[in-house]
Amino acid sequence: MKLTGKEELIKIIKDRIKQENGLSFRDFMDIALYYPELGYYTSKEQKIGGYGDFFTSSELDKAFGNLLAEQFVEIFNKLNKESFKIVEIGAGKGYLAHDILEHLKNKYPEIYERLNYTIIEKSPYHIEIQKTILKEFDVVEWKQDIIDFQDESIEGIIFSNELFDAFPVHMIRKKNNKIYEVYIQMKNEDEVEEIEREPSKEILDYIEELKIEIPEGMTTEINLDAVDYIQKIGKKLKKGYVITVDYGYPSKELYKEYRKRGTLLCYYRHKYSENYYENVGMQDITAHVNFSALYHFGKKSGLELTGFTDQAHFLSNLGLMEIIMELQEKGDFESYERINRLKTLVLPKGMGEKFKVLIQHKNVKNPEIKGLEIVPYQSDRFRL
């Protein structure tokens, strides 16, 4: 009998555990999410929207992409280049790219004509969908990885929306004042158990370099893949900005006592759980982003801090409230429906506060931009 995709993926994981006498949680998460054609992000199952497992800001309303486009226009004028490159890493189905490009094409045709829009996407399935959704735009190209660019060849913007939270993470645990890394092994034929082993030097160096205090008894995450990737981004950017939109916190907030279980969660059909070893390949597994790490290690590859804010302040600075006021003046049912969706983007304790925006720049004089005009009070949640 032919195995289902889920059964085949589980067999691959069991074989790896047997071959390596245990598998790091990081490697398990990598297989579960990214194994070719079988992983959560590489299979053809629907993940985003009403029938998927989560919503993104770009799914809620086109205003998110339109306001990002307005920020990109300011950066275009600031850089004053004949040609302009926008690189989007991990474009999902391509809706955000569509809203950005449509806004630029209709409102700023002179910028659109000088634009090259590159999508970094590894999944052939998603590329196929993106090409269908973006077929009306002739300025788009695709690459599989940021490393496909020559070093310092990008002048413009590199941005992502909910990218780093999906990177596989090392799970660590502090017991008896010592750091361990979590591995998995098979307790029996069908049951997984976690075991603790000595951590790698890279994990210990990360903790020391960022001056992280891990509370006793905490189980949490270290994202070394994000460290590697932000440095690759910095090396590819010659002049311009890196804009990262994601959920997470700086180190001082992320590793506080009350987060002793860490931030890892699974999402399956809009419900969340901590059952990492169920629905393998069919559920999302995510962890909050450590923005202190993106700032610190980005700086090592030439990225300077422009600013750090939350999504509510960023979108409000770019004109979201003006859009809401215009819709209120129309007063029809469709306008009020849009208003409710737009409020979701900026709600306190919701997407507006949960999602952060880290902006970095390289070789830009006077780098201040409109999206950072007003920023939140600098509590631990915003102190990089």
PyMOL commands that set and color helices and strands:
alter all, ss='L'
color gray80, all
select helices_A, chain A and resi 5-20+25-34+57-60+63-79+95-107+109-112+124-133+146-148+164-166+201-209+224-236+251-254+257-259+291-299+311-318+320-330+333-346+351-354+370-372
alter helices_A, ss='H'
color red, helices_A
select strands_A, chain A and resi 23-24+84-89+115-120+140-143+154-161+170-175+178-186+192-197+219-222+237-249+265-268+271-273+284-286+289-290+304-310+355-362
alter strands_A, ss='S'
color yellow, strands_A
deselect
rebuild
show_as cartoon
